[in-house]
């Protein structure tokens, strides 16, 4: 139970108090894609089973209903206190029929499936069942006929009427105790005596046939035990199940009339339901499964609360049940589009499955991996998604799961525009679908049709859509909501072909089916409304588009939080239409909702927050509200600067906009400051040297380059060049993102600035044809050394340093390739090897005039593969290129990444530190400590990171070294804490980092860790996980 007691407010008149709450089970729906429509029915039966069976029921820990509910109303408090003190089981029916808050709270809890409000009445419900059962036997003995008919008149929602109409011959369960009368006239009067209080409700008369010999839940004439003995009342136990024989509208009396028959427990449909439920649960704990059905009926908050309560209070004992709880929480997270929480919860479920050997082959294992794949698809991380789908395949032992996995694989390839692969996986999915799973087969054909639409093969799309419809009609009526999926897909096909009237025709067909068969909170409505809006947007009818987007929003807010990402997308659509119509105040309302949502959901510095600030800022500019525009653009800049340096190329637009606003406000000093900031934000701050990322035109070794090269040879070895302060540009980081997703196989660089290496690009996928200013090579053994300074040699390639290997001690030389020198063979081989395999070569900022580098893209063209060249001017290969883009590299990569929907990571300083400690073999308590740097991406490459290192004991520097190797011989005499302070070269204003140990002996024998430095915060972060480097 909840730790906090539930405080009830004063009971106010409730217009829904007398409305009927029903749950319908349709065998047809259970075989369809809308099986969730049966969710309420199933949920209710499981819930009642948990309450009715004392062995399964959760205990009520409070001693008093009055203490638990704490009602504000004095009369309610008095009634509850009386119930607590005087209630006896033989008075159960009396207390239920008594006009009081007891039956109202109980029935409301039953109708809304509020477990916390029902559990306190568990023993009361069991007493009612027991007393009704006893009265039932007496009642049957007294009847002279085998059948009776009872009636009930009351309010019902129009949604429930639609559900009854579409589920005739199905089963219906009342989700509270059902009080009926043998007097039809009286029930009819009650149904027609008052108009419905609102447009969502209508009136209905239930006519129920009861075969007295059927074995069912108990019912009885309760007048001798009732608080109102004069009533002709037949009370049916909560959860009684009836068949829907017919429902029709009587025009003469303006009333719906539903004819029902009480079902026997041995009824074939009842047996079928029990069998289906058992199969669906598949051994899962019934109490845990309640959460799954809360999800099915769109009650995500109740589902989350239910699963969390089970975990917090240890209401289950088995590992598999804990796994299902975390898996259920992940499903809720996915529905709410909180994907990070979903990943966390699935990993917790996996922990239970993998740590218990008896669960290693459980079907949930494969489902977890499959769902992780789907989550990463939603995050556009397709490579990771594919890895998890492959895991799902390797752990799967269930044909049904195989079909799901192949469908998911098709989805990821569809989103990657790999349409041929997407189609292949759908065909594989079909192979593992049962021949009688008509709805699932139909849905597969619908998805095939969408692929054909994407490939402009409308004839094939129409054929598979027709095939989908044929399969749907094999077991479903032509009014079933499943068919709306086919109609919507056909409508979108026509929209894609600009046949807008045809599109509207089919979307309208889909909508009409939904209106007749679905509750008004069903998410299918949002899809149809959105489709309507998209058609009218294409027609240029903004008013109608706006109307339907508002309908989308209305539907979404019935089940989703205002801050849900799907809701935010709708805010954006509505806001943009208002903006286009120049309804700026209305647009501002929705853009502020977007900002509020992102601030609530996302961490500061997230791009979505920046975009929200920019949208509002741009809107204010259109309104000529300069003060408001300036406020939001400064907020945008502050948000961006949490993760970027002031010189970041992507900030140019922001600086220019702020400068323009200040200029218009005639605040000229501030305007000049921001114009200057925009001017210095070049890609990296480095001038071109051998095909820089933003080279305008290259003509080979020209006068500027040769002169610069001569100057570089005169520098001393350890002088830090300004190029060391350069930060990888947007283009550099875009390449890193593409490599992480597996789309980029090799980067061939003509730069020598080391920025590709520094950016985080894996060096195994990097061919630096002209060398790296931070890389030294041993002339004898070939060992590589990275330095955090310019290694270019003095007057020659030799740097004056020696190889660290004792058996070598060879002279080190820089890796820079001078003009006229041969390119490094290993880099050249790597470049041409990849050219032989590439299906796309992207050239950025190179004039393609210097060979043999210029021959590499030419080889790709010779193999009839694609070549895209990005350069401000034409190149010798522009005629054979698939595409020429005349722009700077950063602008090109920004556009590419936006088109691919792949975020560009922010660059941070990354360091890998290696600390070893060895006791001296000669002296007691003496240790030799070694501190060295290593390449973050390749542990085998030493990396000179430290300008100096100090050892501090008792706030005094006892040792200091200012050059490699950083080896310290230390004696541990006093067992005092030791601080090892690391000083870096400070190209990015890195502050020193301190390693603190309780004493000398506590220094690990061999420790490796990573340091990440955020230049904006001036802080280091220590981590042992290399994955943390993927920022």
N, C-alpha and C positions, 0 to 999 in steps of 0.2 A: 504494500500500500504506500501511498505517498507519505513522506515524512510530515508534511504540513497538513493539518486538518483542513477540510473543505468548508469554507464559510459561505452560507447561502444568504442571498439578499431577500428582501421582502417579496413574497409571491405577488406578481402582478397578473392581471388578466392576460391570458395567452390565446391569441387568435388561432393558434394551431393545436390547442389542447385537445380538441375533439377530432382532429384529423386522423385519418387512417395511416398507419405505417405498415407497408407491406414489403415483402421480399419475394421475388419471383425467380423460379428456376425453369429454364427452357432447355430441354435436351438438345435442341437445334443450336442454341447459342453456345452450348458447351463444346460443340464440334466446330465452332467458328472462330474468327479472329476477335470476336466480341464476347469471349467467354467471361470476361470480367463483369459483364452484366449480371452473371449469376453469383458474383462475389458476395453481395450482401446476403443472399440466401445461405450460402455455404458458411460464411462468417458467423451468421446468426446461429446456425445449427451447432457449430463447434463451440461457440460461446455458451449456449444453453447446456450443452453436454458437460462443459467444465463446471458450470454452476450446479447442475442437477445431481451430478455424481459426487457424493461427499468425499470419495477417495481422491478425486481429481481437483476438487474445488480449492481455491486459495482461501486461507483463513482470514477472518476479519479480526485484526489485533486490538481494535478499540473495544471498550466495555460498553459504550453508549453511542446510539445514533445521534443524540443531542450534542455530545462532545465532538463527534466526527464532523457533522454537517454545520454545527453552530449557526442555526438560523437567526436572522435578524427579527423576523416577525414573532411577536410574543405568543400568538396563538399556536404557530408552528412549533415553537420551542416547548410550549406546554404539552402539545400532542406527542411530540417525540419523547419528552420526559415520561409521560404516561405510558407510552409504548415500552420504553426501557424498563420501567418498573413493574408493569402489569401484564405484559404480553405472555401468552401461553400458546403452545402449538395447536391446541384444539380450538383456538379462537382465530386462526389464520384467516379464514374467509371473512369473518366479521371485520377484522382489521382492514382487509383489502377493500371491502365494500363501504366502509365508513368514509364519509366525506371529510377528508383530511389531506395533509401534505404527504402522508405515507404512500398512498397509491400513486399520487402525482409524481413524486420524485422517482419512485420505482419504475413507472411506465415511461417516464421521460428518459431515464437511464437505459432502459431496454430499447427504446426507439432509436436512440442516438449511439448505441453500442458503447456507452461510456462505462468502461469496466470499473473504474473507481467508484462510480455511483451505484453500480449493481452489486458488487461483491459484499458490501455491508448487509445486503438483504438476502444473501445466499441461503441461510438457514430458514428464513421466512418463505422464500420461494419453494424450498424443499418441503416445508410444512404445508404450503398451499397445494402442492402436487399430491402429497399424501392424503390430505383431507378431501381434495377433489376426487381422487381415486376411490376413496371410501364412499363418497356420495354418488359417484358414477355407478357403482355396482347397485346401489339402492334404486337409483334412477332407472336403470335398465330393467330391473325387476318389476317396476311399477308401470312400464309402458305396455300398451295393449297392441301396438302395431310395430312392425320391424323397422319402420322409417319415420322420421319426423322432419319438419322443415322449420328453420329458424331464420331470423331477419336482423339486419342492423342497418340503420341509416346514419350517414356521417359525411364529413368533408374528406376529400381526397385531392392530392395534387394532380395537376394535369399531366405531369411527367409519369405519375403512377398509372394513370388511365392509359397513356400511350403504351406503357410497358405491358399492361394487362391485354390490350388489344393485339399487340404483336406476339403475345405468348399464350394464346388460347390453346387449351389442352395441356398446357404446362402446369407446374406446381406453384402454389402461393402459400407463404407462411406469414402470419400476422406477428409483427415484432413487439407485441405486448399481449397481456391477457385480453381475450376477446369476449366482450359482454354482448349477448344477443337476446332477442325476445321471440317468443312464439307468436306474438301479435304483429302481423304484417302492417296493419293499419297504423298502429302506434309507431312502428319503425319508419313508415313512409312519411308520417306527419313530422317526425323529427328531421328527416332528410330534407323536407321541402319547407320547413317552417321559417327558415332564415336564409338570406342570400349569403354566398361566400364573401368573406371579408376582403379578399383581394383577387387580382386577376390570375394568380397562380393556382388557385383552388377551385374546385367544383364539388357538387354533391353526388352521392352514390347510394344506392340501396343494394345491400348484399342479400341474396336469397340462397341459403345454404341447405342442401340436402344431406341428411345424416342417416346412414345405415347403422342401426344400433348394434348390429352384430359384428361390425368391423373392429379389429384391434387397432386402437389409436391412442394418442395422448388423452388423458381423462377430460371429461366435461360433465356437467351436471346442473340440475335445477338447484339453485343455492338459496331459495327463499327462506328456508327454515334456519339457515345460519347467517343470513345477510343482516346488515345493519338496516336494510330497507326491505322487510319481508313482503311488502305489498307489491314489489316489482316482480314482473314475470321474466325472470332473468335466468338464462342458460349461460354459464360461464365456461369458456374453453381455456384449457391450460396454455400458457405462453408457448409458442413454437408449434402449435397445431398446424398441420399441413392439409391444404385443400387443392382440388383440381379446378382449373379455370375452364368451365364448360362453355361459357359464352359471356360476352359483354356487348351491350348495345345501348343506344341512346333513345329514350322514349320522348318523342317530340311533344306529346300531349301534356305530360307533366314536367317536361324540361329536366329530366333526371337520367343519369346513367344507372343501368341495372346490370349487376354482375351475378351470374348464376354459378355457384360453386358446389363442389361435392367434397365432403370430408374423406380424406384418403386413409386407407388401411395401411398398417406398417408392412403388410405383405404385398402391397400394390406393386406391379412390375416396374413402374416408373420410380417408386420409392427405392426398390432394390437396385435399380440402375443408378440412381443418385448415390446410394451408399457405396456401390462398387466403384463408381467414378471418383468419389471422394477418397476412398482408400488408395486407389491407383495414383491419384494426384499427390496425396501426402507422401507416398513412397517411403513409409517408415518414419517420417518426420514427426517430432513431438507436436501434438495437436495444439498445445498452448502456444508454442513458438509460432505455429502456422497462422495463428490469429493475426499476427503482424503482417504476414504476406497478403492476407485478404483485405486488411486495412489499406494496403498499397493498391490492390486491385480496384477498390471502390473510391480511390482518390483521396483517402483520409490520411495524408502523409504525416501530419503532426501526431495523430493517434498511433500510427505505425511506429514512428520514431520513439514516442513515449513508451510504447509497449515493449519494444526490444530493449530499450535502455533500462527499463524497470527490471526486466528479467536478469540482465547482466549485473546491475547494481545490487540486487537483492539475492543473487545466486539462486534463482528459482528453478534452474535446471542443473543437472549434475554431469551429464555426458559431454564429452568433447565435441561430438557431432552437433549437439544442440547449441553449444556456444558458437560453433562455426556458423550454423544457420542464422543465429542472432546477428552476428557481425555481417554476414552476407546480406541479411535483410536490411540492416542499417545502411549498407552500401547501396542497396536498391533505392531506398529513400533519398540518399544523397544524389544519386543519378537523376531521379525525378526532379529534384530541386536544382540540378546542374551544379552541385557542389562537388566537383570531380576530385579535388585533392582529398577531401574527407572520404570519398568513396574508395579511392586507392588505399588509404590508410585502413579502412575497415575490411576491405577484401584481404589485405595482407595479414590482418589479425585472424581472419577466418582461415587463411592458408596455414598460418602457424599451428592452429589446432589440428588441421588435416595432416600436415607433414610431420608433426611431432608424435603422432599416434600411428604406429605401423599398420594397425588394422584399418585405418582410413585412407591409406596411401592410394587405393584404387577406387575410392568413393567417387560417384558421378559428380558430386559438388566440386571436386578438385578441377575438373575440366571446365565447369561452368565459371569458376572463379577466374581462371586464365582467360576464358573467352570474354568475360565482362571487362577484365582489365584491358584487353585489346580494344573493345568498343569504347571504353573511356578515353584511351589515347587517340582513337580516331576522332572523337569529339573535340579533343585538344589539338587536332591536326598534327599529331606526332605519329605519322604513319609507319615509320620504320620500327619504332618500339611496339606499335600496335601489331604489326606483322609478327614480331618475335613472340608476343603472347598468344596470338592465334596459333602459331606453330606449337607452342607449349600445350595449348588446349587440345590440339590434334594428337600429340604424343601421349597425353594422359587420358584420352577419351576411351570409354568402353561401352558407349551407348549410341545406337544409330540415330536416335532423336537428337542427341547432342551434336553428332556429326553434321546433320542437316543445318543446325543453327550456326555451327562454326563456319561451314562453307558459305552460308548466307552472309555472315559477318565479314569474311574474307572478300566476298564480292563487293560489299559496301565500301570497304577501305580502298579497293582498286577503282571503284567507281569515283570516289572522291579524289583519287589521284589521277583521274582521267585515263586510267588503263582499262578502257572499255572492253577490249577483247578478253583480258583476264577476268574482269568482272562477270562477263557472260559465261566463261568457262566454269567459274566457281558456282554460279547459279545452276548450271547443268549438273554439276557434281552434287549440289544440294538436293536436286530433284531425285537423284539416284537413291538417296537415303530416306526419302519421304514415303510413308506408307501409301499404298494405292487408294486407301479410303480416307486419307487426310485431305479431303477435297479443298478445304479453305486454305490450308497451308500451301498446297500445290498452286492454287489460284493466285495467292499472294506472290509466289515465286514468278509466275508468268507476268504479273503486274510489274515486278521489278525488272524483268527482262524487257518489257515494253519501255520502261523509263530509260534503259540503256540505249535501245534503238532510237528513241527520241533524241537522246544526246548525240548520237552519231548521224542524225538527220535521215534515218531510215524509217519514215513514217508508215510505209506500207507494212513492213515487218512488225512495227509497233502495234498497228491496228490488228494484225493477225493474232499476236499473243494476248492482246487485251480481250479479244473475242474468245480466245481459248480460256482465259481466266474466268470470264463470265460463264462459260459453259460448265466449268468445274464448280463454280459457286452454286449454280442452279441445280446441281445434282442432288444436293441435300438441303438447300435453303430456299425459302419462298422468295419471289422477286421483290418483296418489300423489305428484305433483311438489310441491315446497315452495312454488312460486308460489301454489298454491291456498290455502295457509295464510293468505296476505294477505287473500283474500276472506273466509275463515272468521272471521279476527280482526275484520275490519271489521264483519261481520254481528253478531258477538258484542258489540262495543261499541255497536252500534245498539240491541240488546236491553237492554244495561245502561243506556243513556240512557233507555229506556222503563220502567226498573225491573222488567224481566222477567229476573231474575237467573239463574234456572235455565236459561232459553234461552240467555242469554249464556254461561254455563259450558259448555253443550253445544257451541257453536260454537268457543269458545276451546280446548276439549279436542280437537276435530277438528283444529284448526290445529296444536296441540302434537303430536299423534300423527304427523301428516305430517312435522313437523320431526324427530321422533325417528327416523323411518325413513329420512331422506334427508340430514340435515345433520350436519356434525361438531359435537361438543358445545361448541366455542368460538364457534359462529356467533351473531352478535348477534340473529338472529331469536328465539332462545330467550328472551333478556332481555325482548323485547317481549311474548311470550306469558305469561311468568311475571308480568310487571308487570300485564298484563290480568287474570290470575287474582287477583292481590293486590287490585286495585281492586274486583273483584266482591265479594270477601270483606270488604273494608272497608265496602262499601255494605250488606252483610248483617250487619255488626257482629261478624263472626267474626275477632277480632284475632289469634288463634293461627294460623289458616290464612293470613291476610294476611301475617303475619310470616314464616311458612314460605316463601311465594313471593317476598317481597322479598329474603329471604336467598338464594334461588335466583337472583334477578336479579343480586345482588352477586357471587355465585360465578361466574356467566357473564361479567360485565363484567371481573372481575379476570384473566380468561384472556387478554385482549387489550389492556386499558386500564390506565393507571397508577392507583395508589390515589388520586391527587389530581385525576383527571379530573373535570370538572364533572358529567358524567352519573353517575359513581360517587358523587360528593358528594350528588347528589339522592337516591340510594338510601340513603346513610348517614342522610340526614334522615328519610326515610320510616321506616326501621327504628328510629331513635332516637325518633321521635314515638310509634310504637306502644309501645315499651318505657316511655316516659313515661306514656302513657295507662294502661298496665297497672301503673304505679307500680313498675316495675323500674328504679329510678333509677340504680343502678350500671351496668347495661347501657346505658341511655340515655346516660349520661355518656360511656361509651367512644365511642359513635358521634358525639356532639356534639363531643368532642375531636378526632376524626378530621376533622370538618368544619373546625374551627378550624385544625388543622395544615395542611390542604389550602389553605385561603384564605391563610394566612400564607406558604405556599410560592409560591403562584401570583400573588397580587394585591399591589399596592403598599399600604403602610400608609396608612390613612385611607379605604380602600375600604369601601363600605357593607356588603359581604358579610362583612368581618372584624368590623364592629360587630354585625351580626346574629348571628354565631357567638358572640361574647362574651355577648350578651344571652340567647341560648338556654341557655348553660351557667349564666349568672347566675340566670335564672328557675328552672332545674332545681334549683339549690342552694337557692333560696328555698322551693321545694316540699319539699325535704328538711330544711328548717329549719337548714341549714348557713349561718349568717349570715356567718361569716368568709370562706368561699369565695365566697358571693354578692357580698359587698362587693368582693372582689378583682376579680372579673370585670366588675362594673359600673364600677369605677374604670378598668379597662382599656378598657371600652367608651367611657367619657367621654374618656379620653386620645386614643383613636383618632378620635373625632368632632371633638375640638378641634384636630386637625391641619389641618382645613379650615374650621372654623366658629368664630365668636366665642362668648364665653361667654353672650351674650344671645340666641343663636339660639333661635327659638321651638321648634324640634324637640327641644331638649334638656330641655324641661320634665319630661317623663316620667322621664328619666334622673336629673335632680336630685331629683325627688320620691322615686324608688325608693331612691336612696342615702340621702336624708334619713330615710326610713322605716327603713332598715336600721340606721343609726346610732341612731335613737330606740329600736329594739328592743334594741340593744346597750347602751342607756343612756349613750351618748356624746353628751350633749345639746348640747354646744357645736358639735360637727361637724354634728349634725342641724340645728341652727338655721341654720348657714351655708348648707347645701344647700337648706333650705326657702326661705331668702331669695333664693337664686339662681333658684329656680323662680318665685318671685313677681315678679321684675323681668323675666322673659323674655317680654314681650309681643311682639306681632308685629313691631313696628319701634321701639317706644319713643316713638312720636309720638301725642299725643292727637288725637281726632277733630277735623277741621276740614273741613267740607264733604264729607260722605260718606267718612269714612276707611275703610280696608279692613276694620276690625272694629267699625264703628258699631253700637251696640245698637238705637237708634231715632232717626230724624231727623225733625224737625218743621219743616224750613225754617230761615230765618235767625232762630234763637232768641237769647235774651239772652246766653248764654255766647259764642256765635259773634260776635255784634256787639261785645261787650266786648273779646274777644280781638283782633278786627280793629282796633278803635280803638287798642289798645296797640301793635300791630304798626306802625301808621302813625307812631308817635312814635319808632321806633328809628332810629339812625343807619345810614347805608347799608352800611358794611362790617363791622358787628358780626356775628360768627358765631353763629348761633342753634344751640341744642342739636339742632334738627331736622337740621342738617348732619351730625351724627354718626350719624343713624339709618341702619340697614342694611336693604336690601330684605328683605322677609320671605319665608317659604317660598312664600306665595301669589304674590308678585311673581316669584320665580324659576321657579315652576311655569308661569306664563304665558310666560316667556322660552323654556322648553323646548318648550311647545306651538307657539310661533311658529317655532322652528327646525325643527320637524318638519312645518311647513306646515299644521297643523291650526287654528291661530289666525290669523285674517285681520286683525283690528283690535281694539285695546283702547280703550275710551271711558272716560276717567277724569274723575271729579269731584274728584280730589285736586289740591292745589297744592304738594305736598311734593317733587316732582321725582323720587320714588323709582322710578317706572316707567322714566323716562329713564335714571336711574343704574343700574338693574338690568341693562341691556343690551338692553332691548326696542328694536327698530328704530323710530326716530321716525317713519318714513314710515307705520308701521302703528299710530300712536298719535294719538288725538284728545283733547287735554287741554282740557276744556270750561271749567275755572276757572283756567287758566293754570299757570305753573310758577315757583316761587319762585327758581329759578336762571337764569331766562331773561329777557333784556332784548331789546327791539325798538327799532329806530330809528323815530322818529315821522315821519321824512321819507322814507326809502327802504325801510324795512321789513326791513333786515338784522337777522338774529338773532345774539345773543351769549350763550353759556353762561358762567356764572360759578361758581366753586367757593365761593360765599358767597351769602347771602340778598340778593336784589336789590330787595326791596320798598322803594319810594320813601319819602322823608320827607314826610309830610303830604299827598302826592299820588302820582300814578303816576310822575312824573319822578324819575330816580335821581341827577341831577347829573353824569352822564357823557355824552360825545359819541360819535357814530359815528366809527369809525376811517377811513372813506373820505374822502380828501382833498377830493373834489368834492362832499361831502355835509355832513359835520360836524353832522348833525341831532342833536337832543336824544334821549337814550335814555329809555325808560320801562319799568317792569316789566310783566309779562304777566298779573298777578293780576286777576281779574274781581271787582269789588266788588258788593255786593248792590244790585240795581236796575239794574245795567249789562247791556248786551247781551252774549251769549256770542260768542266769535270766530267769524265766519262760516265761515272755512275749516275749523275743527275741527268745527263743526256740520254743514257739508255732508259732510265725510268720514264722520261718524257716521251720518247718514241714508242716505248712499250704500251703506254696508255693511249697514245694516238692510234695505235693499231686496234684498240678495243673500244674506243669512245664512240658513243652514238650522238654526242653533242660536244662541240668545242666552243667555249665562250672566251673571247679575247677582250681584255679590258685595258685601254690606255696604251696600247702598243702600236707603233707605226708599221710593224711587220716588214721592216726594211733590212734588218740585220740577220744574217744567216749564221749558224744553222737554226737558230730559234724560229725564224720565220717559216722554216720548212715544216714545222710540227703541225700547225693548223692546215697547211696545204695537204699533208698526208691524210688528214681526216676527210677533206673534200674529195681526194682521189678515191677514198673508200665509199664515196657516195653517202656520207653521213653529214649531219648538219653543222654549219659554222655560223656563229653569231659574233659580229665584231662591234664593240663599243669604243668609239674614238671620235674626237671632235672633228677630225678631217678624214678624208678618204685614205684608204690603204691600198697597196697593190692587189689585195685579194677581195676588194669590195664587190667586184662583178661576180665572183663565184660564191660569195657568202649567201647563206639563207636569209640573213637579216643584217642590216647595218643600222646602228643606233648612234647618232651624233650627239653625245652628251657625256658629262663627267661620269666616272665609274660609280661614285656614291649614288648619284641620281638613278642610274641604270639599275643598280642592285636593290635600291629601295623599292623601285617599281616592281622588279621581279619578285621580291619577297612578299610584297603586298598582294600580288596576283596569286602567289602560291599559298598565301595565308600562313606564312611561317614567320614567327617573331624573330627579330634580330637581337641577340643577347648583348648586354652591356659588358664592356671590357673591364676587368679588374686585374690588379697586380697579383701574380701567382708565384709562390715560392715553395719548393720542396726542401726540407731540412733533414739531414741525417746526423744523429748524435750517437756516438759509441763510447763506452767506458770499459777500461780493462785494468784490473789490479796489477800493480807492479810485482814482478817475480822476485825482486831484490829487497824492497823496503815495505815494511808493514804499514798499512793504512794509506799507502800511496796509490793513486790511480792516474791513468793516462786518459784524458778526455779529448776526443776528436769531434769537431763540428765542421760539417761541409755541406755545400749546396748540391742539388741534383736537378736535372731538367725535369719539370713537372710532368712531362709527357713521355720521358724515356729515362728510366732510373740509371741506365748505364752511362749516361753522359754527365760528367761533373760540371757544375755551374758555379762560377765565382760570384757570390752574392754580397759578401761582406766587405765593407770598407775597413772595419776593425771589430774586435770582440773583446769584451772586458769580463773578468770574473770578479764578483763582488761578494765579500763576506763581512758581515757586521758594518754595512754601509761604507766599507773601504774597498778600493780597487786593489786586489792582490796580484792580479795577472792581467796583462793586456798584450794582444798581438795585432799587427796592422797589415799582415800579409799572410798568404797561404804558405804551408798548411797551418790551419788553426788547431794546433795541438797544445794541450796544457797538462803539465805534470803537477798534480795537486795532492796535498797531504791532508787527511781528515783527522785533525787532532781533537777538536772540540765538539764534533758532531753538530756544528752550526749550520743554519740554512745557507744555501749557496744560490746566488743569482748569476746567471750567464746572460749578459746583455749583448744583443746582436745589433750592430750598426750597419745600415745599408747605404748604398751610394746616393740615395736621396733624389733620384731623377724625378720622382713623383712626390717629393716631400714626405717620404716614408719616415715615420717615427721609429725609434729603436723598439725592439721587442725583447721582453725579458722571459727567460726560462727560469723558473724557481723550483728548487728541490729542497726537501727537509734537511738533507745532509748529502755528503759526497757519495755514500754507499747507495743512496736511493736513485742515483742516475742510472737509467736502464742500460743494460749491456749493448743493446742495439735498438734504437728507436728512430722511426721515420714518421714525419708528419708534414702537413701542408699548412702554409700561411697564406691567407687571402687578405689583400689590403684594399680598402675602399678609400681612394684619395679624397672623396668629398667629406667623409666622416673622420678621416685621419685615424682610423682604427684598424688593427689587425684582428683576424679571426683565425684561431688554430683549429685544425680538424685532421682526423686520421683517415677520412674517407675521400678518395679521389673523386667520387661522384659530386662532391660539394663544389668541385671546380667548375662544374657545368652551370654557370650562373646565367 
